[in-house]
């Protein structure tokens, strides 16, 4: 991925070139379903949801998030385990979910 990307809008197309999973942006039709977690009281809107298919995807997504100084959430920004964590701690506003 191009290390000179300074915004998520610039970084996503670069990430997508080698990413084998699914990158879901807020403008994508699947976004609202992908961002939902089990606890309906939590309503976070990550800047990007990366559904990784393997270790290389995880590394690429985490490195992208680090370069862009996105808010870190646990699990790491590019890794989200859907429907787990009732407190919503696995998703963050404006992060890569």
Jmol script that loads the backbone (N, CA, C; Angstrom):
load data "model"
ATOM      1  N   UNK A   1       0.832  -1.180   0.000  1.00  0.00           N
ATOM      2  CA  UNK A   1       0.000   0.000   0.000  1.00  0.00           C
ATOM      3  C   UNK A   1       0.868   1.232   0.000  1.00  0.00           C
ATOM      4  N   UNK A   2       0.439   2.272  -0.667  1.00  0.00           N
ATOM      5  CA  UNK A   2       1.141   3.536  -0.736  1.00  0.00           C
ATOM      6  C   UNK A   2       1.210   4.157   0.647  1.00  0.00           C
ATOM      7  N   UNK A   3       2.414   4.385   1.142  1.00  0.00           N
ATOM      8  CA  UNK A   3       2.556   4.933   2.496  1.00  0.00           C
ATOM      9  C   UNK A   3       2.344   6.436   2.529  1.00  0.00           C
ATOM     10  N   UNK A   4       2.170   7.075   1.371  1.00  0.00           N
ATOM     11  CA  UNK A   4       1.970   8.520   1.360  1.00  0.00           C
ATOM     12  C   UNK A   4       0.496   8.913   1.478  1.00  0.00           C
ATOM     13  N   UNK A   5      -0.404   7.946   1.469  1.00  0.00           N
ATOM     14  CA  UNK A   5      -1.828   8.261   1.611  1.00  0.00           C
ATOM     15  C   UNK A   5      -2.051   8.942   2.958  1.00  0.00           C
ATOM     16  N   UNK A   6      -2.742  10.085   2.921  1.00  0.00           N
ATOM     17  CA  UNK A   6      -2.935  10.847   4.157  1.00  0.00           C
ATOM     18  C   UNK A   6      -4.385  10.868   4.610  1.00  0.00           C
ATOM     19  N   UNK A   7      -5.273  10.319   3.817  1.00  0.00           N
ATOM     20  CA  UNK A   7      -6.676  10.269   4.222  1.00  0.00           C
ATOM     21  C   UNK A   7      -7.227   8.890   3.891  1.00  0.00           C
ATOM     22  N   UNK A   8      -8.298   8.545   4.560  1.00  0.00           N
ATOM     23  CA  UNK A   8      -8.920   7.253   4.305  1.00  0.00           C
ATOM     24  C   UNK A   8      -9.411   7.178   2.856  1.00  0.00           C
ATOM     25  N   UNK A   9      -9.913   8.278   2.326  1.00  0.00           N
ATOM     26  CA  UNK A   9     -10.389   8.299   0.940  1.00  0.00           C
ATOM     27  C   UNK A   9      -9.262   7.961  -0.034  1.00  0.00           C
ATOM     28  N   UNK A  10      -8.033   8.398   0.271  1.00  0.00           N
ATOM     29  CA  UNK A  10      -6.890   8.074  -0.571  1.00  0.00           C
ATOM     30  C   UNK A  10      -6.393   6.659  -0.320  1.00  0.00           C
ATOM     31  N   UNK A  11      -6.480   6.203   0.928  1.00  0.00           N
ATOM     32  CA  UNK A  11      -5.901   4.921   1.318  1.00  0.00           C
ATOM     33  C   UNK A  11      -6.749   3.722   0.887  1.00  0.00           C
ATOM     34  N   UNK A  12      -8.072   3.850   0.881  1.00  0.00           N
ATOM     35  CA  UNK A  12      -8.940   2.710   0.583  1.00  0.00           C
ATOM     36  C   UNK A  12      -8.690   2.134  -0.812  1.00  0.00           C
ATOM     37  N   UNK A  13      -8.594   2.937  -1.861  1.00  0.00           N
ATOM     38  CA  UNK A  13      -8.326   2.352  -3.183  1.00  0.00           C
ATOM     39  C   UNK A  13      -6.986   1.609  -3.235  1.00  0.00           C
ATOM     40  N   UNK A  14      -5.988   2.136  -2.536  1.00  0.00           N
ATOM     41  CA  UNK A  14      -4.689   1.462  -2.481  1.00  0.00           C
ATOM     42  C   UNK A  14      -4.802   0.144  -1.729  1.00  0.00           C
ATOM     43  N   UNK A  15      -5.492   0.156  -0.598  1.00  0.00           N
ATOM     44  CA  UNK A  15      -5.687  -1.053   0.195  1.00  0.00           C
ATOM     45  C   UNK A  15      -6.453  -2.102  -0.611  1.00  0.00           C
ATOM     46  N   UNK A  16      -7.447  -1.651  -1.347  1.00  0.00           N
ATOM     47  CA  UNK A  16      -8.302  -2.567  -2.115  1.00  0.00           C
ATOM     48  C   UNK A  16      -7.551  -3.322  -3.214  1.00  0.00           C
ATOM     49  N   UNK A  17      -6.426  -2.801  -3.662  1.00  0.00           N
ATOM     50  CA  UNK A  17      -5.662  -3.449  -4.732  1.00  0.00           C
ATOM     51  C   UNK A  17      -5.178  -4.843  -4.333  1.00  0.00           C
ATOM     52  N   UNK A  18      -4.880  -5.032  -3.066  1.00  0.00           N
ATOM     53  CA  UNK A  18      -4.352  -6.325  -2.629  1.00  0.00           C
ATOM     54  C   UNK A  18      -5.232  -7.002  -1.583  1.00  0.00           C
ATOM     55  N   UNK A  19      -6.248  -6.324  -1.100  1.00  0.00           N
ATOM     56  CA  UNK A  19      -7.123  -6.846  -0.046  1.00  0.00           C
ATOM     57  C   UNK A  19      -8.042  -7.902  -0.635  1.00  0.00           C
ATOM     58  N   UNK A  20      -8.074  -9.089  -0.051  1.00  0.00           N
ATOM     59  CA  UNK A  20      -8.904 -10.162  -0.600  1.00  0.00           C
ATOM     60  C   UNK A  20     -10.263 -10.262   0.086  1.00  0.00           C
ATOM     61  N   UNK A  21     -10.407  -9.599   1.220  1.00  0.00           N
ATOM     62  CA  UNK A  21     -11.684  -9.600   1.933  1.00  0.00           C
ATOM     63  C   UNK A  21     -12.587  -8.502   1.404  1.00  0.00           C
ATOM     64  N   UNK A  22     -13.425  -7.985   2.274  1.00  0.00           N
ATOM     65  CA  UNK A  22     -14.404  -6.974   1.885  1.00  0.00           C
ATOM     66  C   UNK A  22     -14.143  -5.680   2.645  1.00  0.00           C
ATOM     67  N   UNK A  23     -14.070  -4.572   1.927  1.00  0.00           N
ATOM     68  CA  UNK A  23     -13.937  -3.245   2.528  1.00  0.00           C
ATOM     69  C   UNK A  23     -15.281  -2.547   2.380  1.00  0.00           C
ATOM     70  N   UNK A  24     -15.869  -2.173   3.511  1.00  0.00           N
ATOM     71  CA  UNK A  24     -17.215  -1.586   3.491  1.00  0.00           C
ATOM     72  C   UNK A  24     -17.143  -0.157   4.012  1.00  0.00           C
ATOM     73  N   UNK A  25     -17.532   0.778   3.146  1.00  0.00           N
ATOM     74  CA  UNK A  25     -17.527   2.203   3.492  1.00  0.00           C
ATOM     75  C   UNK A  25     -18.935   2.638   3.901  1.00  0.00           C
ATOM     76  N   UNK A  26     -19.042   3.767   4.612  1.00  0.00           N
ATOM     77  CA  UNK A  26     -20.359   4.250   5.035  1.00  0.00           C
ATOM     78  C   UNK A  26     -21.343   4.476   3.883  1.00  0.00           C
ATOM     79  N   UNK A  27     -20.852   4.664   2.679  1.00  0.00           N
ATOM     80  CA  UNK A  27     -21.726   4.890   1.522  1.00  0.00           C
ATOM     81  C   UNK A  27     -22.178   3.591   0.865  1.00  0.00           C
ATOM     82  N   UNK A  28     -21.635   2.464   1.298  1.00  0.00           N
ATOM     83  CA  UNK A  28     -21.992   1.172   0.709  1.00  0.00           C
ATOM     84  C   UNK A  28     -23.325   0.664   1.262  1.00  0.00           C
ATOM     85  N   UNK A  29     -24.137   0.005   0.431  1.00  0.00           N
ATOM     86  CA  UNK A  29     -25.437  -0.503   0.886  1.00  0.00           C
ATOM     87  C   UNK A  29     -25.340  -1.492   2.054  1.00  0.00           C
ATOM     88  N   UNK A  30     -24.248  -2.238   2.143  1.00  0.00           N
ATOM     89  CA  UNK A  30     -24.093  -3.248   3.201  1.00  0.00           C
ATOM     90  C   UNK A  30     -23.603  -2.664   4.525  1.00  0.00           C
ATOM     91  N   UNK A  31     -23.305  -1.369   4.548  1.00  0.00           N
ATOM     92  CA  UNK A  31     -22.679  -0.757   5.724  1.00  0.00           C
ATOM     93  C   UNK A  31     -23.512  -0.899   6.998  1.00  0.00           C
ATOM     94  N   UNK A  32     -24.779  -0.538   6.949  1.00  0.00           N
ATOM     95  CA  UNK A  32     -25.592  -0.568   8.173  1.00  0.00           C
ATOM     96  C   UNK A  32     -25.692  -1.971   8.763  1.00  0.00           C
ATOM     97  N   UNK A  33     -25.844  -2.975   7.937  1.00  0.00           N
ATOM     98  CA  UNK A  33     -25.881  -4.347   8.446  1.00  0.00           C
ATOM     99  C   UNK A  33     -24.526  -4.759   9.013  1.00  0.00           C
ATOM    100  N   UNK A  34     -23.451  -4.369   8.343  1.00  0.00           N
ATOM    101  CA  UNK A  34     -22.107  -4.777   8.764  1.00  0.00           C
ATOM    102  C   UNK A  34     -21.687  -4.121  10.080  1.00  0.00           C
ATOM    103  N   UNK A  35     -22.165  -2.929  10.363  1.00  0.00           N
ATOM    104  CA  UNK A  35     -21.719  -2.215  11.562  1.00  0.00           C
ATOM    105  C   UNK A  35     -22.517  -2.578  12.808  1.00  0.00           C
ATOM    106  N   UNK A  36     -23.633  -3.253  12.648  1.00  0.00           N
ATOM    107  CA  UNK A  36     -24.466  -3.604  13.800  1.00  0.00           C
ATOM    108  C   UNK A  36     -23.766  -4.607  14.694  1.00  0.00           C
ATOM    109  N   UNK A  37     -23.936  -4.421  15.988  1.00  0.00           N
ATOM    110  CA  UNK A  37     -23.429  -5.384  16.948  1.00  0.00           C
ATOM    111  C   UNK A  37     -24.614  -5.870  17.776  1.00  0.00           C
ATOM    112  N   UNK A  38     -24.376  -6.880  18.573  1.00  0.00           N
ATOM    113  CA  UNK A  38     -25.448  -7.526  19.328  1.00  0.00           C
ATOM    114  C   UNK A  38     -26.201  -6.557  20.227  1.00  0.00           C
ATOM    115  N   UNK A  39     -25.497  -5.678  20.901  1.00  0.00           N
ATOM    116  CA  UNK A  39     -26.126  -4.742  21.834  1.00  0.00           C
ATOM    117  C   UNK A  39     -26.742  -3.583  21.052  1.00  0.00           C
ATOM    118  N   UNK A  40     -28.044  -3.557  20.954  1.00  0.00           N
ATOM    119  CA  UNK A  40     -28.745  -2.515  20.209  1.00  0.00           C
ATOM    120  C   UNK A  40     -28.605  -1.116  20.802  1.00  0.00           C
ATOM    121  N   UNK A  41     -28.088  -1.013  22.017  1.00  0.00           N
ATOM    122  CA  UNK A  41     -27.890   0.294  22.648  1.00  0.00           C
ATOM    123  C   UNK A  41     -26.648   0.991  22.106  1.00  0.00           C
ATOM    124  N   UNK A  42     -25.794   0.253  21.437  1.00  0.00           N
ATOM    125  CA  UNK A  42     -24.553   0.799  20.901  1.00  0.00           C
ATOM    126  C   UNK A  42     -24.748   1.061  19.414  1.00  0.00           C
ATOM    127  N   UNK A  43     -24.487   2.305  18.999  1.00  0.00           N
ATOM    128  CA  UNK A  43     -24.699   2.687  17.603  1.00  0.00           C
ATOM    129  C   UNK A  43     -23.474   3.439  17.107  1.00  0.00           C
ATOM    130  N   UNK A  44     -22.423   2.715  16.800  1.00  0.00           N
ATOM    131  CA  UNK A  44     -21.173   3.323  16.330  1.00  0.00           C
ATOM    132  C   UNK A  44     -21.118   3.271  14.811  1.00  0.00           C
ATOM    133  N   UNK A  45     -20.382   4.211  14.232  1.00  0.00           N
ATOM    134  CA  UNK A  45     -20.256   4.307  12.781  1.00  0.00           C
ATOM    135  C   UNK A  45     -18.781   4.384  12.394  1.00  0.00           C
ATOM    136  N   UNK A  46     -18.140   3.217  12.241  1.00  0.00           N
ATOM    137  CA  UNK A  46     -16.725   3.225  11.860  1.00  0.00           C
ATOM    138  C   UNK A  46     -16.525   3.835  10.478  1.00  0.00           C
ATOM    139  N   UNK A  47     -15.377   4.442  10.260  1.00  0.00           N
ATOM    140  CA  UNK A  47     -15.054   5.050   8.972  1.00  0.00           C
ATOM    141  C   UNK A  47     -14.894   4.004   7.881  1.00  0.00           C
ATOM    142  N   UNK A  48     -14.509   2.789   8.270  1.00  0.00           N
ATOM    143  CA  UNK A  48     -14.324   1.700   7.321  1.00  0.00           C
ATOM    144  C   UNK A  48     -14.449   0.383   8.074  1.00  0.00           C
ATOM    145  N   UNK A  49     -15.111  -0.573   7.467  1.00  0.00           N
ATOM    146  CA  UNK A  49     -15.183  -1.922   8.023  1.00  0.00           C
ATOM    147  C   UNK A  49     -14.409  -2.832   7.084  1.00  0.00           C
ATOM    148  N   UNK A  50     -13.411  -3.501   7.638  1.00  0.00           N
ATOM    149  CA  UNK A  50     -12.585  -4.412   6.848  1.00  0.00           C
ATOM    150  C   UNK A  50     -12.890  -5.836   7.272  1.00  0.00           C
ATOM    151  N   UNK A  51     -13.511  -6.588   6.390  1.00  0.00           N
ATOM    152  CA  UNK A  51     -13.781  -8.006   6.649  1.00  0.00           C
ATOM    153  C   UNK A  51     -12.636  -8.795   6.022  1.00  0.00           C
ATOM    154  N   UNK A  52     -11.701  -9.159   6.861  1.00  0.00           N
ATOM    155  CA  UNK A  52     -10.465  -9.792   6.407  1.00  0.00           C
ATOM    156  C   UNK A  52     -10.670 -11.270   6.107  1.00  0.00           C
ATOM    157  N   UNK A  53      -9.963 -11.741   5.084  1.00  0.00           N
ATOM    158  CA  UNK A  53     -10.041 -13.160   4.709  1.00  0.00           C
ATOM    159  C   UNK A  53      -8.807 -13.920   5.139  1.00  0.00           C
ATOM    160  N   UNK A  54      -7.805 -13.238   5.592  1.00  0.00           N
ATOM    161  CA  UNK A  54      -6.585 -13.918   6.006  1.00  0.00           C
ATOM    162  C   UNK A  54      -5.641 -12.974   6.717  1.00  0.00           C
ATOM    163  N   UNK A  55      -4.511 -13.518   7.101  1.00  0.00           N
ATOM    164  CA  UNK A  55      -3.520 -12.754   7.863  1.00  0.00           C
ATOM    165  C   UNK A  55      -3.032 -11.538   7.080  1.00  0.00           C
ATOM    166  N   UNK A  56      -2.799 -11.688   5.788  1.00  0.00           N
ATOM    167  CA  UNK A  56      -2.307 -10.561   4.979  1.00  0.00           C
ATOM    168  C   UNK A  56      -3.302  -9.409   4.986  1.00  0.00           C
ATOM    169  N   UNK A  57      -4.591  -9.714   4.942  1.00  0.00           N
ATOM    170  CA  UNK A  57      -5.612  -8.665   5.014  1.00  0.00           C
ATOM    171  C   UNK A  57      -5.567  -7.960   6.368  1.00  0.00           C
ATOM    172  N   UNK A  58      -5.428  -8.733   7.435  1.00  0.00           N
ATOM    173  CA  UNK A  58      -5.375  -8.151   8.780  1.00  0.00           C
ATOM    174  C   UNK A  58      -4.188  -7.208   8.902  1.00  0.00           C
ATOM    175  N   UNK A  59      -3.025  -7.670   8.470  1.00  0.00           N
ATOM    176  CA  UNK A  59      -1.817  -6.848   8.539  1.00  0.00           C
ATOM    177  C   UNK A  59      -1.989  -5.568   7.731  1.00  0.00           C
ATOM    178  N   UNK A  60      -2.498  -5.686   6.521  1.00  0.00           N
ATOM    179  CA  UNK A  60      -2.673  -4.516   5.657  1.00  0.00           C
ATOM    180  C   UNK A  60      -3.658  -3.518   6.262  1.00  0.00           C
ATOM    181  N   UNK A  61      -4.779  -4.004   6.785  1.00  0.00           N
ATOM    182  CA  UNK A  61      -5.791  -3.114   7.352  1.00  0.00           C
ATOM    183  C   UNK A  61      -5.291  -2.438   8.625  1.00  0.00           C
ATOM    184  N   UNK A  62      -4.610  -3.185   9.485  1.00  0.00           N
ATOM    185  CA  UNK A  62      -4.075  -2.594  10.717  1.00  0.00           C
ATOM    186  C   UNK A  62      -3.001  -1.562  10.383  1.00  0.00           C
ATOM    187  N   UNK A  63      -2.124  -1.878   9.449  1.00  0.00           N
ATOM    188  CA  UNK A  63      -1.086  -0.919   9.057  1.00  0.00           C
ATOM    189  C   UNK A  63      -1.685   0.346   8.461  1.00  0.00           C
ATOM    190  N   UNK A  64      -2.732   0.189   7.659  1.00  0.00           N
ATOM    191  CA  UNK A  64      -3.418   1.351   7.083  1.00  0.00           C
ATOM    192  C   UNK A  64      -3.997   2.220   8.199  1.00  0.00           C
ATOM    193  N   UNK A  65      -4.661   1.601   9.144  1.00  0.00           N
ATOM    194  CA  UNK A  65      -5.251   2.347  10.259  1.00  0.00           C
ATOM    195  C   UNK A  65      -4.175   3.057  11.071  1.00  0.00           C
ATOM    196  N   UNK A  66      -3.068   2.409  11.296  1.00  0.00           N
ATOM    197  CA  UNK A  66      -1.971   3.036  12.056  1.00  0.00           C
ATOM    198  C   UNK A  66      -1.416   4.244  11.314  1.00  0.00           C
ATOM    199  N   UNK A  67      -1.174   4.082  10.003  1.00  0.00           N
ATOM    200  CA  UNK A  67      -0.628   5.195   9.216  1.00  0.00           C
ATOM    201  C   UNK A  67      -1.547   6.409   9.238  1.00  0.00           C
ATOM    202  N   UNK A  68      -2.836   6.155   9.268  1.00  0.00           N
ATOM    203  CA  UNK A  68      -3.808   7.256   9.240  1.00  0.00           C
ATOM    204  C   UNK A  68      -4.194   7.731  10.633  1.00  0.00           C
ATOM    205  N   UNK A  69      -3.589   7.123  11.648  1.00  0.00           N
ATOM    206  CA  UNK A  69      -3.852   7.499  13.045  1.00  0.00           C
ATOM    207  C   UNK A  69      -5.332   7.392  13.396  1.00  0.00           C
ATOM    208  N   UNK A  70      -5.960   6.322  12.925  1.00  0.00           N
ATOM    209  CA  UNK A  70      -7.357   6.086  13.270  1.00  0.00           C
ATOM    210  C   UNK A  70      -7.443   5.591  14.705  1.00  0.00           C
ATOM    211  N   UNK A  71      -8.555   5.855  15.340  1.00  0.00           N
ATOM    212  CA  UNK A  71      -8.762   5.423  16.716  1.00  0.00           C
ATOM    213  C   UNK A  71      -8.625   3.912  16.803  1.00  0.00           C
ATOM    214  N   UNK A  72      -7.831   3.490  17.741  1.00  0.00           N
ATOM    215  CA  UNK A  72      -7.632   2.052  17.930  1.00  0.00           C
ATOM    216  C   UNK A  72      -8.737   1.488  18.806  1.00  0.00           C
ATOM    217  N   UNK A  73      -9.269   0.368  18.400  1.00  0.00           N
ATOM    218  CA  UNK A  73     -10.270  -0.346  19.199  1.00  0.00           C
ATOM    219  C   UNK A  73      -9.785  -1.773  19.355  1.00  0.00           C
ATOM    220  N   UNK A  74     -10.284  -2.472  20.319  1.00  0.00           N
ATOM    221  CA  UNK A  74      -9.898  -3.862  20.504  1.00  0.00           C
ATOM    222  C   UNK A  74     -11.064  -4.761  20.170  1.00  0.00           C
ATOM    223  N   UNK A  75     -10.843  -5.756  19.347  1.00  0.00           N
ATOM    224  CA  UNK A  75      -9.624  -6.117  18.646  1.00  0.00           C
ATOM    225  C   UNK A  75      -9.126  -4.977  17.777  1.00  0.00           C
ATOM    226  N   UNK A  76      -7.910  -5.091  17.222  1.00  0.00           N
ATOM    227  CA  UNK A  76      -7.312  -4.002  16.437  1.00  0.00           C
ATOM    228  C   UNK A  76      -8.276  -3.439  15.407  1.00  0.00           C
ATOM    229  N   UNK A  77      -8.054  -2.196  14.978  1.00  0.00           N
ATOM    230  CA  UNK A  77      -9.004  -1.481  14.129  1.00  0.00           C
ATOM    231  C   UNK A  77      -9.530  -2.245  12.925  1.00  0.00           C
ATOM    232  N   UNK A  78      -8.699  -3.025  12.296  1.00  0.00           N
ATOM    233  CA  UNK A  78      -9.145  -3.704  11.085  1.00  0.00           C
ATOM    234  C   UNK A  78      -9.824  -5.034  11.378  1.00  0.00           C
ATOM    235  N   UNK A  79      -9.879  -5.413  12.629  1.00  0.00           N
ATOM    236  CA  UNK A  79     -10.434  -6.713  12.971  1.00  0.00           C
ATOM    237  C   UNK A  79     -11.663  -6.523  13.844  1.00  0.00           C
ATOM    238  N   UNK A  80     -12.791  -6.985  13.363  1.00  0.00           N
ATOM    239  CA  UNK A  80     -14.024  -6.905  14.146  1.00  0.00           C
ATOM    240  C   UNK A  80     -14.663  -8.272  14.144  1.00  0.00           C
ATOM    241  N   UNK A  81     -15.011  -8.727  15.322  1.00  0.00           N
ATOM    242  CA  UNK A  81     -15.708  -9.995  15.437  1.00  0.00           C
ATOM    243  C   UNK A  81     -17.181  -9.662  15.599  1.00  0.00           C
ATOM    244  N   UNK A  82     -17.955  -9.722  14.533  1.00  0.00           N
ATOM    245  CA  UNK A  82     -19.354  -9.295  14.570  1.00  0.00           C
ATOM    246  C   UNK A  82     -20.161 -10.002  15.650  1.00  0.00           C
ATOM    247  N   UNK A  83     -21.054  -9.230  16.253  1.00  0.00           N
ATOM    248  CA  UNK A  83     -22.026  -9.736  17.205  1.00  0.00           C
ATOM    249  C   UNK A  83     -21.397 -10.248  18.505  1.00  0.00           C
ATOM    250  N   UNK A  84     -20.214  -9.754  18.837  1.00  0.00           N
ATOM    251  CA  UNK A  84     -19.597 -10.104  20.116  1.00  0.00           C
ATOM    252  C   UNK A  84     -19.259  -8.825  20.853  1.00  0.00           C
ATOM    253  N   UNK A  85     -19.302  -8.864  22.138  1.00  0.00           N
ATOM    254  CA  UNK A  85     -18.951  -7.696  22.944  1.00  0.00           C
ATOM    255  C   UNK A  85     -20.154  -6.813  23.178  1.00  0.00           C
ATOM    256  N   UNK A  86     -20.894  -7.064  24.235  1.00  0.00           N
ATOM    257  CA  UNK A  86     -22.139  -6.338  24.458  1.00  0.00           C
ATOM    258  C   UNK A  86     -21.927  -4.869  24.734  1.00  0.00           C
ATOM    259  N   UNK A  87     -20.743  -4.473  25.156  1.00  0.00           N
ATOM    260  CA  UNK A  87     -20.510  -3.068  25.472  1.00  0.00           C
ATOM    261  C   UNK A  87     -20.149  -2.259  24.235  1.00  0.00           C
ATOM    262  N   UNK A  88     -20.047  -2.886  23.087  1.00  0.00           N
ATOM    263  CA  UNK A  88     -19.697  -2.168  21.868  1.00  0.00           C
ATOM    264  C   UNK A  88     -18.239  -1.781  21.815  1.00  0.00           C
ATOM    265  N   UNK A  89     -17.408  -2.385  22.649  1.00  0.00           N
ATOM    266  CA  UNK A  89     -16.012  -2.020  22.721  1.00  0.00           C
ATOM    267  C   UNK A  89     -15.233  -2.436  21.479  1.00  0.00           C
ATOM    268  N   UNK A  90     -15.837  -3.225  20.607  1.00  0.00           N
ATOM    269  CA  UNK A  90     -15.143  -3.678  19.415  1.00  0.00           C
ATOM    270  C   UNK A  90     -15.487  -2.827  18.191  1.00  0.00           C
ATOM    271  N   UNK A  91     -16.023  -1.667  18.437  1.00  0.00           N
ATOM    272  CA  UNK A  91     -16.350  -0.748  17.356  1.00  0.00           C
ATOM    273  C   UNK A  91     -16.174   0.658  17.884  1.00  0.00           C
ATOM    274  N   UNK A  92     -15.786   1.574  17.012  1.00  0.00           N
ATOM    275  CA  UNK A  92     -15.572   2.946  17.464  1.00  0.00           C
ATOM    276  C   UNK A  92     -15.992   3.925  16.381  1.00  0.00           C
ATOM    277  N   UNK A  93     -16.452   5.078  16.819  1.00  0.00           N
ATOM    278  CA  UNK A  93     -16.809   6.136  15.882  1.00  0.00           C
ATOM    279  C   UNK A  93     -15.589   6.517  15.074  1.00  0.00           C
ATOM    280  N   UNK A  94     -15.721   6.609  13.772  1.00  0.00           N
ATOM    281  CA  UNK A  94     -14.647   7.095  12.916  1.00  0.00           C
ATOM    282  C   UNK A  94     -13.430   6.204  12.843  1.00  0.00           C
ATOM    283  N   UNK A  95     -13.517   4.995  13.333  1.00  0.00           N
ATOM    284  CA  UNK A  95     -12.378   4.076  13.268  1.00  0.00           C
ATOM    285  C   UNK A  95     -12.557   3.154  12.070  1.00  0.00           C
ATOM    286  N   UNK A  96     -11.561   2.322  11.876  1.00  0.00           N
ATOM    287  CA  UNK A  96     -11.736   1.224  10.933  1.00  0.00           C
ATOM    288  C   UNK A  96     -12.227   0.065  11.760  1.00  0.00           C
ATOM    289  N   UNK A  97     -13.413  -0.364  11.537  1.00  0.00           N
ATOM    290  CA  UNK A  97     -14.047  -1.362  12.370  1.00  0.00           C
ATOM    291  C   UNK A  97     -13.701  -2.761  12.012  1.00  0.00           C
TER     292      UNK A  97
END
end "model"
wireframe off; spacefill off
backbone 0.3
color backbone group
